[in-house]
Amino acid sequence: MKTTGNTILVTGGGSGIGRELAREFHALGNTVIVAGRTASSLEETIAGRDGMHARTLDVSDAADISRFAKALIADFPALNVLFNNAGIMVKEDWLADPVDLSVTEATVTTNILGPIRLTAALLPHLRAQPLARVVNVTSGLAYVPLAHAPAYSASKAALHAWTQSLRYQLRDTNVEVIELAPPGVRTGITPGQETRESYMPLEDFVAETMESFRIEDTPAEVCVQRAKMLRAAEASGNFDQIFKGLNDGYEG
Ligand SMILES: NC(=O)c1ccc[n+]([C@@H]2O[C@H](COP(=O)([O-])OP(=O)(O)OC[C@H]3O[C@@H](n4cnc5c(N)ncnc54)[C@H](OP(=O)(O)O)[C@@H]3O)[C@@H](O)[C@H]2O)c1
């Protein structure tokens, strides 16, 4: 993709993958807005960086998305790239009686409805730009579920399918639709994950991911080497074995 001169919104840009991708794109000469619920972490992301901006947003709240999108377009009329990166991942216990559905519902609202509603709110504006992109952050778990986080895995599978449909519908427009499917990366998304040796270091993940974004014809699915085995699990005929290995070996 064109890596300079864009105006880019990164949701969940106050930490982890979103923060580091936002900083990388800013360093390449883009105006970058980071959004999330915690103003202090967003301020930390942009500290000392001219051309980076912070806006609070709760992607689980339809009214807040609507408010945010209107203000964003007014403040940044050149906005042409949306990274739907904000997300939550929480384990669920389906042996509990009763089953606590609060996590399930929050996951669906944040990880599925969040990107869908935000894309809908910004799409007319994006379509009016000379070139635009929507990047949806899914997960390797969209392809092989982590049974300990059923709603999370299902939310990413749903976002994967939704992204494919959106890409098809927008195929003859100026809006390119990209899926970014990370493997396990050392961030704070779940307790203890930042230091989990078996997960990919955040800086390595971001460096490899940026290689794909630097290619002019960025692939429709950006998948670092480590995530490719999960992406190809079904097609390679190794799904059952990979599913068992992933879930029996889970350290979380
Ligand atoms: N790390 C991994 O292993 C991994 C693997 C595959 C996919 N991913 C995906 O990568 C994306 C980034 O995750 P990460 O690993 O970088 O974790 P992270 O550091 O926890 O980042 C998630 C971000 O989303 C924001 N967020 C959560 N709920 C929100 C809401 N309702 N409204 C607005 N912002 C919200 C959080 O900020 P606030 O809490 O301040 O709002 C946080 O900055 C997620 O979509 C995740 O599913 C991560």
The ligand as an ORCA input file, in Angstrom:
! r2SCAN-3c Opt
* xyz 0 1
  N      -1.606    -10.382     20.889
  C      -2.015    -11.436     20.240
  O      -1.548    -12.558     20.480
  C      -3.047    -11.311     19.171
  C      -3.205    -12.386     18.285
  C      -4.155    -12.290     17.286
  C      -4.924    -11.160     17.168
  N      -4.754    -10.120     18.043
  C      -5.610     -8.960     17.873
  O      -4.830     -7.798     17.774
  C      -5.596     -6.688     18.221
  C      -4.762     -5.880     19.201
  O      -4.541     -6.664     20.359
  P      -3.214     -6.577     21.243
  O      -2.652     -7.921     21.312
  O      -2.379     -5.448     20.811
  O      -3.840     -6.333     22.705
  P      -3.995     -5.025     23.578
  O      -2.684     -4.427     23.873
  O      -4.871     -5.418     24.729
  O      -4.778     -4.042     22.606
  C      -6.158     -4.013     22.486
  C      -6.578     -2.554     22.424
  O      -7.974     -2.485     22.167
  C      -8.516     -1.453     22.955
  N      -9.913     -1.742     23.234
  C     -10.434     -2.820     23.864
  N     -11.763     -2.691     23.980
  C     -12.086     -1.503     23.400
  C     -13.297     -0.794     23.225
  N     -14.469     -1.267     23.671
  N     -13.248      0.388     22.582
  C     -12.086      0.884     22.128
  N     -10.912      0.279     22.282
  C     -10.915     -0.901     22.920
  C      -7.687     -1.445     24.245
  O      -7.654     -0.152     24.823
  P      -8.632      0.319     26.006
  O      -8.788     -0.871     26.913
  O      -7.921      1.468     26.612
  O      -9.897      0.711     25.334
  C      -6.304     -1.826     23.737
  O      -5.513     -0.693     23.472
  C      -6.880     -7.263     18.820
  O      -7.926     -7.172     17.888
  C      -6.518     -8.704     19.051
  O      -7.653     -9.547     19.046
  C      -3.837    -10.176     19.030
*
